[in-house]
Amino acid sequence: METKQLGKTGVFVSTLGMGGMPMSLSNRPEESQSLNVIHRALDLGVTFIDTADSYCKDESDKHHNERLIHKALQSYNGDVSKVIVATKGGLMRPNGNWTRNGNPQHLRETIRVSFEALGGNKPIDVWQYHAPDPNYTIEESLAPAKEAVDEGIIRFVGVSNFSVEQIKRAQDVVDIVSVQNQYNPWQRQPEFDGVLEYCEKEELTFLPWSPFGGSRRHQGLQDFPTISKLAQEKGVSVYSIVLAWLRSKSPCILPIPGASKVSSIEDSVRAADVKLSNDEVQRIDRETASS
């Protein structure tokens, strides 16, 4: 698979990544299936895996996905030296809900648990602040990440669900290499709020979360006639077309589609070979503008 640079780090990763979240929520598959999915992704050349401390069932299950990914890497019989695992901290899962926690002491602690969950023998490749908590300033919440970089516990830092102004404030605290915001045919905010443009200017990698619209919406991709027609013409799924569309929107974009089945990651990886013309991209843009 083609590779691209992660931010300005000099580190190159696969042009398509994989999100680990579906393998750890309440409806997660058997562990053996998840390990097979991650191993298949590695077989196909995926070297960027996105996770979070909150990818779990609830607070009693915290860090499940990080431990799963570490187990998969440890049990893989190929070379994993180039694999970059990007995790996140700052969300809580009380009773399976999602709440924000930017308390610096909490973040200080969860960074260390993530470090251990991912093996504890090398720095966390990328640690991302999951979402800003209005109860704390950006500066307060990112101070523990800067400390962890200085201590050698974190290698690179990213942010998630951040505006341009918030990214700038984060950059004043610690070097930022990536931004992870929602971006899909229904949610095209990064094109219009300046975040995508800012990432290009600053050479930050943009990681679009929920590229297919999430579990409730992804079936609706079939309802976009242009996406459906292009999928038929090119002999691929509507999901591959959406990933190709996202990649075509900016050279800084690195999609991280979630997977919990081998067939899902195989399908996503096919998107790396799908090329869309400018006209095809514009047709999708027009069709999704009113969605």
Residue, then its C-alpha position, 0 to 999 in steps of 0.5 A: m500500500e502507498t504511504k504518506q507522512l504523518g504530519k511533519t514527523g518524518v514517519f510514514v504510514s499507510t495511506l489508509g488506516m483502521g479504527g479499532m472502536p467496533m471491536s470493543l463496544s458492547n456489541r463487540p465480536e469474539e476476541s479471536q475474530s478481532l485478532n483476525v481482523i487486525h492481523r488481516a489489516l497488517d497483512l494488507g499493509v495497514t500501518f496506522i491503527d486508531t484507538a482510544d482508552s474509551y473504546c470499551k463497554d463502560e468504565s469497568d472495561k476501560h482501555h479494552n481496545e488498546r490491550l486488544i491491539h497490543k495483543a494482536l501486534q504481539s501475536y502477529n508473525g510478521d514485522v510490526s516495527k512500522v505500525i503506528v498506534a494512535t490512541k486517545g484520552g479524555l472521554m469517560r464511559p459511565n454506564g456505557n455513555w460518553t462524557r468528557n473529562g479534561n481534568p489534568q490529573h485524570l489525563r495524567e493517569t490515563i496516559r500512563v494506563s494507556f502506555e501500559a495497555l499498549g505494552g509499556n516498553k516504548p512511547i505511545d506513538v500518538w496520543q490524542y486529546h479526545a475532545p475539549d472539556p469546557n470545564y478546563t482550558i485547553e492549556e490545562s488539559l494538554a499540560p499532561a501530554k506535554e509532560a509525557v512527551d518530555e518524559g518519553i511516554i508519548r512520542f507525538v500528540g494529536v487533538s480531536n473534535f477541535s476548532v481552528e482556534q483550539i488547535k492553535r491554542a494546543q500548538d502553543v502547549v505542545d507540537i501537534v501532528s494530527v487532528q481527528n474530527q468527524y467528516n463524512p457525506w452528511q457531516r462536511q463541516p471540516e470543509f467549511d469551518g477552516v479546519l481542513e484548510y488549516c491542517e493543509k497549511e500547517e501540514l497536520t494529518f487530518l483523520p476523519w472519524s465516522p467516515f461512513g456516518g456511524s452505525r445508524r447512517h452507513q446503510g444510507l450511503q446506498d441512497f446517494p445515487t451518484i455514490s451508488k452508481l460510481a460503486q457499480e461502475k468501478g466494481v467496488s462498494v459504496y464504502s470504497i467510493v466514500l473513502a476515495w472521495l475523502r482522500s481526494k478532498s485533501p492530501c492531508i486526509l488519512p481515513i480510519p474506517g472502523a472494522s470488526k470483520v475481515s471482510s470490512i477491512e478488506d473492502s476498505v483497503r480496496a479504496a486505496d486503488v480507487k481513483l475519482s476524477n475531479d468531475e466525479v468528486q464534484r458530483i458527490d459534493r453536489e449530491t451530499a451538499s443538501s444532505 
